[in-house]
Amino acid sequence: METTLTTPDLHTTSGDQPVKIRLRNLTKQFTTGGGPVTALDDVSLDIPSGCFFMIVGPSGCGKTTLLRILAGLDTPTSGSVEVSEPAAGRPGNSMVFQGGSLFPWMTVFENAAYGLRMRKRPKAEINEVVGHYLSRTGLSKFSHAYPHQLSGGMQQRVSIARAFSNDPDILLMDEPFSALDEQNKLLLQEELLRIWEETRKTVLFITHSVDEAVTLGDRIMIMTAQPGRTKQIVDVPFARPREVLELRALPAYGELVYSIWGQLREEVQRARTQDEGSVKS
């Protein structure tokens, strides 16, 4: 096993874009009562700096495991992870989860400021940065509220404000909108795109929604059923900035969603067959 490496610079991709993350032959196995289970198998990727990189795949294909390895919360069984060094004073990454990641005893402002306070940033800087992102997410008037006083969509806005306030080099997002209704999901997708346009951070975003992947992403990795491998990398051709509803009205948008779903559907059906076989055995 090779540990995660932080290097000042990585070789460029074929498009001469600096590489932010490089995975080589990444494999992860877990030991269970029924024997070893391979979650990720021989995954190799170059993710350019500033890329909004989407990951789709059937349940159990190792998507979250991949993010946890990049976040430093887990280690690969074999293979390597290289990440270019962040700017001085900037954290390597921040992670946004599906939900329930806010501290219930902290106010909206305190939750959003948590990363900056842990880094012991000056109070004036914290007030300015957090105030900016609370404003961008429409939460300024709720800065003194507590998480239990907010809707699910508003709580996820706080999580997004906290992640951007911390100014990480890489933003890792694990199905952050999956529990929301369609209206709130659409609003938060629009908000995320607007905030991302300011910073153009490198983002890795897991989703089960092909619509969401095409709406937000620059590139989409389609993963196979377990063990998770790279089935296809799709470049999203739509220009930025994007307006979600206008984008979804384009015939080319529907054609791309249909094409990706065709690839993904094969893997979802294969995963279902695997599950049925496990139950019978």
C-alpha positions as CSV (number, residue, x, y, z in Angstrom):
1,M,0.0,0.0,0.0
2,E,1.2,3.5,-0.8
3,T,0.0,6.3,1.5
4,T,-1.5,9.5,0.3
5,L,1.2,11.9,-1.0
6,T,1.1,15.6,-1.1
7,T,3.4,17.0,-3.8
8,P,4.1,20.6,-4.9
9,D,3.1,19.9,-8.5
10,L,1.8,17.0,-10.6
11,H,2.4,16.4,-14.3
12,T,-0.2,18.0,-16.5
13,T,-3.0,16.2,-18.3
14,S,-3.1,15.9,-22.1
15,G,-5.1,19.2,-22.1
16,D,-2.2,21.0,-20.2
17,Q,-4.4,21.5,-17.2
18,P,-2.6,21.0,-13.8
19,V,-3.6,17.8,-12.1
20,K,-5.0,18.2,-8.6
21,I,-5.6,14.5,-7.8
22,R,-3.9,11.5,-9.3
23,L,-5.1,7.9,-8.4
24,R,-3.1,4.9,-9.6
25,N,-4.4,1.3,-9.4
26,L,-6.4,2.2,-6.3
27,T,-7.9,-0.9,-4.6
28,K,-9.7,-1.2,-1.3
29,Q,-10.7,-4.4,0.4
30,F,-12.7,-4.9,3.6
31,T,-12.7,-7.9,5.8
32,T,-16.1,-9.2,6.7
33,G,-17.5,-12.3,8.4
34,G,-18.1,-13.8,5.0
35,G,-14.6,-13.1,3.8
36,P,-12.8,-10.2,2.0
37,V,-15.0,-7.8,0.0
38,T,-13.4,-5.6,-2.7
39,A,-15.0,-2.1,-2.7
40,L,-12.7,-0.5,-5.2
41,D,-10.6,-2.3,-7.8
42,D,-7.7,-0.8,-9.8
43,V,-9.1,2.7,-10.1
44,S,-6.8,5.1,-12.0
45,L,-7.7,8.8,-12.5
46,D,-6.3,12.2,-13.2
47,I,-8.6,15.0,-11.9
48,P,-7.6,18.5,-13.2
49,S,-7.4,21.5,-10.9
50,G,-10.7,23.4,-10.8
51,C,-12.7,20.5,-12.2
52,F,-16.2,19.8,-11.0
53,F,-15.9,16.0,-11.1
54,M,-19.0,13.9,-10.6
55,I,-19.2,10.2,-9.7
56,V,-22.2,8.1,-10.4
57,G,-22.7,4.4,-9.9
58,P,-24.9,1.8,-8.3
59,S,-25.2,1.4,-4.5
60,G,-22.2,-0.4,-3.0
61,C,-19.8,0.4,-5.8
62,G,-17.3,2.2,-3.6
63,K,-18.2,5.8,-4.3
64,T,-18.1,6.9,-0.6
65,T,-15.1,4.7,0.1
66,L,-13.2,6.7,-2.6
67,L,-14.2,10.0,-1.0
68,R,-13.2,8.8,2.4
69,I,-9.8,7.8,1.1
70,L,-9.3,11.2,-0.4
71,A,-10.5,12.9,2.8
72,G,-7.9,10.9,4.8
73,L,-10.6,9.0,6.7
74,D,-9.6,5.6,5.2
75,T,-6.6,4.1,3.6
76,P,-6.3,2.1,0.4
77,T,-5.3,-1.6,0.4
78,S,-3.1,-1.0,-2.6
79,G,-2.3,1.6,-5.2
80,S,-1.5,5.3,-4.7
81,V,-3.1,8.7,-4.2
82,E,-1.3,11.9,-5.0
83,V,-2.7,15.3,-4.3
84,S,-1.0,18.6,-5.3
85,E,0.0,20.7,-2.3
86,P,-2.6,23.3,-1.2
87,A,-1.7,27.0,-1.0
88,A,0.0,28.1,2.3
89,G,-2.6,28.3,5.1
90,R,-5.3,26.6,3.2
91,P,-6.7,23.2,4.3
92,G,-6.4,20.3,1.9
93,N,-10.1,19.4,1.8
94,S,-13.5,19.8,3.4
95,M,-16.3,17.3,3.2
96,V,-20.1,17.8,2.9
97,F,-22.2,14.8,3.9
98,Q,-25.7,13.8,3.1
99,G,-27.0,15.4,6.3
100,G,-26.8,15.5,10.0
101,S,-23.2,16.9,10.1
102,L,-24.0,20.2,11.9
103,F,-23.2,20.6,15.6
104,P,-26.7,20.9,17.2
105,W,-25.4,23.1,20.1
106,M,-23.9,25.7,17.7
107,T,-25.8,28.5,15.9
108,V,-25.7,28.8,12.1
109,F,-22.9,31.3,12.3
110,E,-20.9,29.1,14.7
111,N,-21.3,26.1,12.5
112,A,-20.2,27.9,9.4
113,A,-17.2,29.4,11.2
114,Y,-16.1,26.2,12.8
115,G,-13.2,25.4,10.3
116,L,-11.9,29.0,10.5
117,R,-11.9,29.0,14.3
118,M,-10.1,25.6,14.4
119,R,-7.5,27.2,12.2
120,K,-7.3,30.2,14.6
121,R,-8.1,32.8,12.0
122,P,-8.6,36.4,13.2
123,K,-12.1,37.3,14.3
124,A,-12.5,40.1,11.7
125,E,-11.6,37.6,8.9
126,I,-14.1,35.0,10.3
127,N,-16.9,37.6,10.5
128,E,-16.2,38.8,6.9
129,V,-15.8,35.4,5.3
130,V,-18.7,33.6,7.1
131,G,-20.9,36.7,6.6
132,H,-20.2,36.5,2.9
133,Y,-21.2,32.9,2.5
134,L,-24.2,33.1,4.8
135,S,-25.4,35.9,2.5
136,R,-24.6,33.9,-0.6
137,T,-26.7,31.0,0.8
138,G,-29.6,33.2,2.0
139,L,-28.9,32.5,5.6
140,S,-27.9,35.9,7.0
141,K,-31.1,36.4,9.0
142,F,-30.8,32.9,10.5
143,S,-27.2,33.4,11.7
144,H,-28.3,33.0,15.4
145,A,-30.7,30.1,14.8
146,Y,-29.9,26.5,15.8
147,P,-30.0,23.5,13.4
148,H,-33.2,22.1,14.9
149,Q,-34.9,25.4,13.9
150,L,-34.0,25.0,10.3
151,S,-35.5,22.9,7.4
152,G,-33.4,20.1,5.9
153,G,-32.6,22.3,2.9
154,M,-31.5,25.2,5.1
155,Q,-29.3,22.8,7.1
156,Q,-27.5,21.7,3.9
157,R,-27.0,25.4,3.0
158,V,-25.2,25.8,6.3
159,S,-23.0,22.8,5.5
160,I,-22.2,24.4,2.1
161,A,-21.4,27.8,3.7
162,R,-19.1,26.0,6.2
163,A,-17.2,24.2,3.5
164,F,-16.6,27.2,1.4
165,S,-15.8,29.4,4.4
166,N,-13.0,27.1,5.3
167,D,-11.5,27.7,1.8
168,P,-10.3,24.2,1.2
169,D,-8.2,23.2,-1.8
170,I,-10.6,20.4,-2.6
171,L,-14.3,20.1,-1.8
172,L,-15.7,16.5,-1.3
173,M,-19.5,16.2,-1.5
174,D,-21.2,12.9,-0.7
175,E,-24.8,13.0,-2.0
176,P,-25.4,16.3,-0.2
177,F,-28.9,16.9,-1.7
178,S,-30.2,13.3,-1.8
179,A,-32.6,13.7,1.1
180,L,-34.2,16.9,-0.2
181,D,-37.4,17.4,-2.2
182,E,-37.0,18.3,-5.9
183,Q,-37.7,22.0,-5.4
184,N,-35.1,22.4,-2.7
185,K,-32.6,20.3,-4.6
186,L,-33.0,22.5,-7.6
187,L,-32.5,25.7,-5.6
188,L,-29.4,24.3,-3.9
189,Q,-27.9,23.1,-7.2
190,E,-28.3,26.7,-8.5
191,E,-26.8,28.1,-5.3
192,L,-23.9,25.7,-5.4
193,L,-23.1,26.6,-9.0
194,R,-23.2,30.4,-8.3
195,I,-20.8,30.0,-5.3
196,W,-18.5,27.6,-7.2
197,E,-18.2,30.1,-10.0
198,E,-16.5,32.5,-7.5
199,T,-13.8,30.1,-6.6
200,R,-13.6,27.3,-9.2
201,K,-12.4,24.9,-6.5
202,T,-11.7,21.3,-7.4
203,V,-14.9,19.4,-6.4
204,L,-15.6,15.7,-6.2
205,F,-19.4,15.1,-6.0
206,I,-21.1,11.8,-5.5
207,T,-24.7,11.5,-6.7
208,H,-27.2,8.8,-7.8
209,S,-28.9,11.4,-10.1
210,V,-27.7,11.5,-13.7
211,D,-29.6,14.8,-14.0
212,E,-27.6,16.3,-11.2
213,A,-24.3,14.9,-12.6
214,V,-24.9,16.6,-16.0
215,T,-26.2,19.8,-14.5
216,L,-23.3,20.4,-12.2
217,G,-20.3,18.5,-13.6
218,D,-17.4,19.1,-16.0
219,R,-16.6,15.4,-16.1
220,I,-18.6,12.4,-14.9
221,M,-17.1,9.0,-13.9
222,I,-19.5,6.1,-14.3
223,M,-18.6,3.3,-12.0
224,T,-19.3,-0.4,-12.3
225,A,-21.2,-2.5,-9.9
226,Q,-19.1,-4.0,-7.1
227,P,-16.2,-4.2,-7.2
228,G,-16.1,-0.5,-8.2
229,R,-14.1,0.2,-11.3
230,T,-14.1,3.0,-13.8
231,K,-16.5,2.1,-16.6
232,Q,-16.5,5.4,-18.5
233,I,-15.4,9.0,-18.2
234,V,-17.8,11.5,-19.8
235,D,-16.9,15.1,-20.6
236,V,-19.9,17.5,-20.2
237,P,-19.9,19.9,-23.1
238,F,-22.1,22.6,-21.8
239,A,-20.6,26.1,-21.2
240,R,-20.5,27.9,-17.9
241,P,-22.0,29.7,-16.1
242,R,-25.1,27.5,-16.2
243,E,-28.7,28.2,-15.5
244,V,-30.2,24.9,-14.4
245,L,-33.7,25.2,-15.9
246,E,-32.4,26.6,-19.2
247,L,-29.8,23.9,-19.4
248,R,-32.4,21.1,-18.9
249,A,-34.5,22.5,-21.7
250,L,-31.7,21.8,-24.3
251,P,-32.2,18.7,-26.5
252,A,-28.5,18.0,-26.1
253,Y,-28.9,17.8,-22.3
254,G,-31.6,15.2,-22.6
255,E,-29.5,13.2,-25.1
256,L,-26.5,13.2,-22.7
257,V,-28.6,12.2,-19.7
258,Y,-30.1,9.3,-21.8
259,S,-26.7,8.2,-22.9
260,I,-25.2,8.1,-19.4
261,W,-28.3,6.5,-17.9
262,G,-27.9,3.7,-20.5
263,Q,-24.4,3.0,-19.3
264,L,-25.4,3.3,-15.6
265,R,-28.6,1.1,-16.0
266,E,-26.5,-1.9,-17.0
267,E,-24.5,-1.6,-13.7
268,V,-27.6,-1.0,-11.5
269,Q,-29.2,-4.1,-12.9
270,R,-26.0,-6.1,-12.4
271,A,-25.8,-4.9,-8.8
272,R,-29.4,-6.0,-8.3
273,T,-28.6,-9.4,-9.7
274,Q,-25.6,-9.7,-7.3
275,D,-27.8,-8.8,-4.3
276,E,-30.4,-11.3,-5.3
277,G,-27.7,-14.0,-5.6
278,S,-26.3,-13.1,-2.2
279,V,-29.7,-13.5,-0.6
280,K,-30.3,-16.9,-2.2
281,S,-26.9,-18.2,-1.2
